Amino acid sequence: MNFQQKLIAASVLALVSALAGAQTVRIANQGDALSLDPHSLNESLQLSVTQNVYETLTGRNKDLSLAPLLATSWKQTSPTVWRFELRKGVQFHDGTPFTADDVVFSFARAAGEGSDMNSYTNDIKEVRKVGDHAIDIETKAPFPILPDVISQVAMMSKKWCEANGAARPVDRRKGVENTASFKANGTGPFRVRERQPDVRTTFVRNGTYWGKIEGNVQDVIFTKIGNPSTRVAALLSGEVDVMEPVPVQDVARVNASSNAKVIVGPELRTIFLGMDQKRDELLYSSVKGKNPFKDKRVRQAFYQAIDIEGIKRTVMRGASRPTGLMVGPGINGWTDAQDKRLPYDTEAAKKLMTEAGYPQGFEVSMNCPNDRYVNDAQICQAVAASLAKINVKINLVAETKGTYFPKILRRDTSFYMLGWTPSTYDSHNALNALMATPDASGTGQFNLGAYSNPKVDALTKQIQGETDMAKRTALIKEVFTVHTDDVGHLPLHQQSLAWGVSKKVTLTQLADNFMFFKWMSVKGD
């Protein structure tokens, strides 16, 4: 090969490389999806990743309005029955046709033992096949927001699951795995090419996808980079194209760079603290023979001892919105009038502790993730410092979400942090999952401290079936008043989204922090 031929060959290779690069997006996150099983963990990063591969009957548009996905239309045929017409001509990634049998199977799987998604199915009485491409969902009572509620329940192939020993969900609480944790067979716009848990997952565009893929991305490489400084450095050097979250202290530096920017927006997620209010003695506390969190005065003392404005100023650097409710702006039922915090007042908190019989305070362990929410471990450290002022010694246990979530989901905790984005964009979701009394059906599934008030339970059921919007709004207001008066949980704030993005990449940032590959494009050099 002469010099000119070598030059041409090198030019061709460079062009191929440039074209390949232009169609590949490298994404870095502080955590990883803990499983490819879409029913294994009801956590937004998990669902954000798997919903590029698996699809639901109903989904979301870019403005978060409800959109048809694997169902093309739906209507109520009676007060408790919804008819869903299914999309025809859809195939799973292995070529198997998508039919009503897969829908019936998927809802049963999502409601079954080991599933973390049964809070979305607990009010469904039966899912019935009407034809190959139609199903009826019968609910236990009128349920006007059912199409919104099921927008997180992924459809899986009955044939594939049964053939691969994955008919039951992966159970993250018990450490149970099966094929669905490491391999995937969805209907979505991207397929899984390779899975290395807690390291890297690669995705490839689905060439037989039934719908339109707006972006030009062909391949996605999703990598976990837990260290914030390393993640920022990778973005600035061009090693990754998209990363999140950007640490609040690095936003200005990224925006000042020549090749990247930070996309900032409000997030619907509320960060809060929960307390074990069920056990007669806490698992991890110096108090023996009783549970101090059963006393509202102790819960209120903890609340009023937390310097939330200090956390906003020093930990979050202004990128948070302190809240008095368990939902934030953008969620149906939220009102500014109710979103008022109890005053930060250390002396009042000390007085409440004394009245409750704990003038010298006590010790209690606090469980927090260190790689799930923005500055999660630092927030918990700041809470511990605030509580020290009322003689409460916090034994902080901060750990990676891979071990954190299985632990708290087993309710192996006395005091914990959690973040929640209502996937229906409606207050009922938070009420049903976080505040209602836990039961075997999946109600209160993420009420990990087992807060319980019969009035909250009754109002939640009323809200679920109420079709008159004015009455429904009044019921939501009433139930939030009850929960706030109880100090059922300790709301902290809504965090802001901060995604670091290469200037070559365009994408859509949603307020629920889902990241869809189908809306990503990359410009060539």
N, C-alpha and C positions, 0 to 999 in steps of 0.2 A: 504494500500500500504506500503510494507516494505521499508527499507532504500535503498536496492539495486534497487528496482523498481523505487523509487523516483529519484535515481541517473541516471538511464537509461532514465527516462522521461525528466529530466532536460537536459541531454545530447542531446536528440532528439530535444527538444525545441531550445537549443542553436544552433544545426546544422541547423534547419529550419530557424532560425533567421539569421544565417550567410549566408545561401544560398539566402534568400530573400534580405539581404543587398547587396550581391554580384551582384544582378541583378537590383538594384535600384540606380539611379543617382539623387542626390539632387543638383539642380542648383540655384544659387542666382545671381540676376542682380540688378543694381541700379534702374532700372525701370521695368515696366510691359508692356506686350502687352495691348493696350487700348481697344481691342475688339477681339473676335474670328472671326469676319467677315473679310474674306481675301481681300475684296474690300474696306474696310472702311478707311484705312490709308496706304499711300505709304511711309512707314518708315521702315528701315531695321530691327530693333528689332521686330517690329510687324510682318513683313514678315518672319523673321527667325523662329519665334514661330509658325505661322500658316502654314508654308510650311512643317512642320512635320506631319500635319494633312490633309491639302489640297495639291493637286498637280497641276502642269501646263502641258501643252502639251510638251514643251521643258524645260530642266533643265540644271544642271551643274555637271560635273565630279569633282573629287577632285582637278584637276589642273585648274578648272574653264572653261574648254572647254565645248562646247555645247553638250548636251546629250539627247537622247530620253527618255521621261517619258510617258505621256499618249498618245503621238503620237509616233509611231514606225518609221516613215519615213516621209519625206516631199520633194517636188520638185516644181519647177515653171512650170506651164503648159502654161503660157503666161507672158509677162513682168509685168503684174499687178495681176496675179492670182497664189496663192500657194495652192497646194493640200497636205493635211495632212491625212495620214492613221492612224487611231486610234487603240489603243491596245484593243484586244478582251479579254473577260473573266475577266474584271475588275469590281469590285463591290464597291459601296459606303459602308460606315460602317454600314448602316442599311440594307444592302443586296440588294439594288436596283442596277440593272446593269447600267454601264456607257455606254452611247451611244452618237451619234452625236447631239441628241436633247439637251443634257446637255451642249455641247460645244457652240452651237448656243445661248442657254439661257445665259450661263456664260459670253460670250463676250458682249451680249446686256446689261447684268447687270453691268459689269465692265465699260461700256461706258455711263451708265445711270445717272440720277440725284442722287446726294449724294455720288457717287463713287469718291474715291481719286485715282483711277487707270486709269482714262481716258486719261492720257498723253501717255499710251501704246497703246491706241486704236484709237486715234484721226485721224490717217491716213488710217484707215480701212473703206472701202466703204460698204462692205457687207460680212457676214459670212453665207455660204450656206451649207445645208446638201446635201451630194452626195449619201450617203447610211447610214446604221446604224453605220458604222465604218469608215466613210470618210467625210471630209468637205473641202470646198474651202474657202479661204480667199482672197477676192478681195480688193486691195488697190487703193487709189485715183490716185496714180502715181507709177512708179516702185519703189520698196522698198526692196533692196537686203539684208538688215539686219533684215527683219521681224521675222525670227525664233528666233533671239537673243532678239528682243524687247518683244515678247510675253512670254518670260521665267518667267515673274512675274505675269501673269494673271491666277489666280487659277480657276480650274473647280469645279463647285458646282452642286448639284443635283437639276434639275428643279422641280421634283416631291416633294422633301423635302422642298425646299424654298417656293413653292406655298402652300403646306399644312400647313406650319408654319408661314405664314405671313411675309416671308423674301424675297419676290421676288425683292424688291428694297434694295439697300445697306444701311447699317447703315451710317448715316451722322454725322460725328464727329463735323463738323462745327456748326451744329444746335442742337447738343445734342440729336439727334433722335436715339432711340435704337429699336431693334427687336430681335426675337429669335436667329438670327445668331450671335448676339453679345455675347451670353452666352452659346449657345450650338453649336455643330459642327457635320457635317456629310460629311467627305471627303473620299478620296480614299487612303490616305497616310499610311505610315508604323506605325503611332501611332494614337490612338483615345483619345479624351478628356474624362476623367473619372469624373472630378469635376472642377468647375470654381468658384473661389472667386476673383472677380476683385480687382486689386491693392494689393492683399494679396498672393494668391497661386493658381496655376493651376496644376492639376495632369494629367498625360498621361499614357496610358497603350499600350503595344505593340499590333499591329493589327494582330491577328492570321490568318486572311484570306487575308493578303496582297498579291498582285499579284507578287511582285518582291522579290529579296533577301535582307534580312536585315543583314548586315555584323556583326554588334555588337551583344553582348549578353544581352543588357539592356532590361528589361521587363517593368520597371516602371520609370517614370521621375517625379520628384516633382520640379516645377519651382516656386521660391519664390522671391518676391521683398524685398530687403534689401537696403534701400536708403542710410543709413549712411555708409560711406566708412570704418570707423574703425570697425564697427560691422560686416561688410561683411568679412573683412580680419580675424577678430577674429573667425568667424564661420568656415572659411576654415582651419585655423590653429588648431582649436579644433576638427575638423572632423565632425562638425555638417552639413556642406555642402561639396560636392565633387568637384564642379566646380563653379567658380564665375568670373564675369567680370563687369566692368574693375577693374584691380588691380591698386590702386593709385600709381603714379610713385614713390612716396616716400617710398612705402612699398615693392617694387619689391625685393630688397636685403634681407629684413627680411623674406619674403615668401620663397625665394630660400635657405635661411639658415636653414629653418625648416626641421624636419625629415620626415614629411609626405606630403609635398606639394611642388610644383614648379610653376614658371611662364613661360608660353609659350608666347614669344614675336615675333611679326612679323609686316611687313609693312601693312598698311591698305589703300585701294583705296579711302577712303572717304576724301573729301576736306572740311575743315571748312572755312566759309566765312561770311562776313557781307553784308547785303542788305539794300537799302535805298528807301523810297517811292519817286519815281520820276514822279508820275502821278498827284497827287492832286495839286491844285493851292495853297493850304495852308495845311501844315502838321497838322495831328490830335493832335500831342503831342509835341509842340514846343513853344518857346517864340516868334518866328518870326510870325507876323501876316500879312496877305494880300499877301504873296508869299511863295514859297517853295525853301529854299536854296539848296536842293539836286538836283534841276533841273540845277544848275550851276556846270559844270564840275570842276571849280576851287575849289569849296567847297568839292566835292567828292575827288579830288586829295589831298587836304589839309588833310582831314581825313586819307587818305591812308598813306601819308608821315609822319604823326604825330605818327603813331602806331609803337612802338618799338617791332617789331616782334622777334628780336633776344633776347631781354630782356624777352619776354614771353616764348620763347623756353628755356632759361636758368633758370629762376626763377619759372615759373608756371609749365612748362612741364618737367623740369629737364632733358632736352635733348631728350625727347621722342616725338619729332615732327620734321617735315621737312618744313620750311617756303617755300611758293609757290607764284609764280606770275601769275599762271593760275588757271582756275576753275576746271581743272582736273590734276591728278598727274601721276607719272610713273606707267606703267601697263595698262593705258587706251590708246586705239588706237587713234592716232592723237597728243598725247603729245610729245613734243620735249624739250630737255634740252636747246636748243638755245632760245626758246621763254619763258622759265620758269624763267624769271628774274624779280625781284621786283624793283619798284621805290625805290630810296634810302630813308632810314629813315632820315628825315631832318626837325627838328622842326622849324627852322628859315625860310626855304623855305615854309613850311606849313603856318606859320603866314603871310608871304608875300602874299600867294594865298588868304588867308581869307580877308586880307585888300583889295586886288584888287577886290574881289567879293562883297565888301561892308560890311564886318563883322569884322572890326578890334577889336571890343570888344567881338567877339564870340556870342554865343547864347546858349539857353538851348534846349535839346531834350531828349525825353525818349528813352531808348534802351531796347528791349525785349530779354531775354535770358532764356534758360532752365537751371535748376540746377541739372538735373539728367539724361541727355541724352548723352552728349559727354564727353570726358575726360577733367575734370577740366573746364567745360563750364562756370560756374558762375565766377570762378577765372580769366578766360581769359577776360571776359567782364569787370571785375573790373580793370584789367590791361589796357584794351583799354580805359576805362573811365579816368584812371590816365594819360595816354598819351595825350588824347584829352584835358584834363584840362590845359596842357601846352600851348595850342593855344586858351585858354579862352572859350572852349566849355564845358559847364556843362552837364554831362550825368546824367539823372535821371534813374538809373538802376532798371528795373523790372525783377527780376529773380524768376522763379517759376517752379513747377513740370511740366513735359511734358504733363501730363494729362489735364492741363488747358492751357499750353503754345501753343501746336500745334493747338487746335481749334481756339485760338485767332489769331495767325498769319496767319492761313489758311483762315480766314475771311478777311485778309488784314487789320486787326485792329491794325496797327503798323506803326511807322515812321522809325524805325531803328532796325534791328533784326539780330540775328545769325541763321545760318542754316548749316547743314552738308549734303553732297551729295556724294553718291557712284553710279556712272553710272552702272545700272544693266546689261547693254549690253556690258560693258567693252569697249565702243566706245564713242568718243567725241560727236556724234550726240545726245546721250541721254541727256547730260548736256545742249547742245545747245537748244534742243527742249523743255526741261522742265524748265530750269533756265534762259535762255537768250533771247529766242524768245518772241515777243510781245504776251501777253495773249489774247486768244480769246475763243469763246464759245465751240470750238471743243475739248479743252483740251491742245492745244499748249500753252506753257508758264505757265502751271498750278502752278509751284512752283517759278515762277518769281514774288515773292510777292510784290516787289516794283515797278513792271510794267515798268522796263527798256525797252526802245523801240528804235530800229534802223532798218529802212527798209532794209538796206544792210545786217544786221545780219539775218533778216528773210529770205531774198532771198537766201543767201548763205546756210542757214540751209536746205532749201527745195532742193537746188541743191545737197548738200552732201547726203541727204536722198536717192535720186534717182540715184546717180552716181555709175556706176559699174566699171569704170576704176580706179583702186586703186591709181595710181600716180596722176591722176586728183583730186581724192577725197582728198588725203593727202594735195595737194596744196590748195584746197578750205578750209579745216580745218585750215590750217596755216593762210590763209587770214582772215577768220572770227574771229579767236582769236586775230589777230592784230587789227581789228576794235574794238572789245570789250575792249581790253586792252587800246587802245588809248582813248576810251570813259570813262574809269574808271567806267564801268557799274556796277561792284560790287567791294568789297574789299576782295580779297582772303587773307587768313591767313596762314594755314598750312595743311599738312596731319598729322593726329595723328597716333601713333603706337598702335597696338593691344597688350593688356596684359591680358591674361586669367590665373587665378589661378586654378590649377588642382591638385587634390589628386594624389599621386604616384600610387594609385590603378587603376586610370582611364586612358584609352587611347582614344583619339579623334582626329578629323581633324580640324585644324584651317584654315579657308579660308580668303583670303585677303578682301572679302566683308563683313566680320564679321557675316556671317551666321553660325549657330551652328546646325548641323543635328544630331538628336538622333540616326539615323540608323547606324552611323559610330562610335558609342561609345561602349566601352566595360569596364567591371569592373572585376578586379581580386579578387578572394576570399581571406580571411585572411589566 
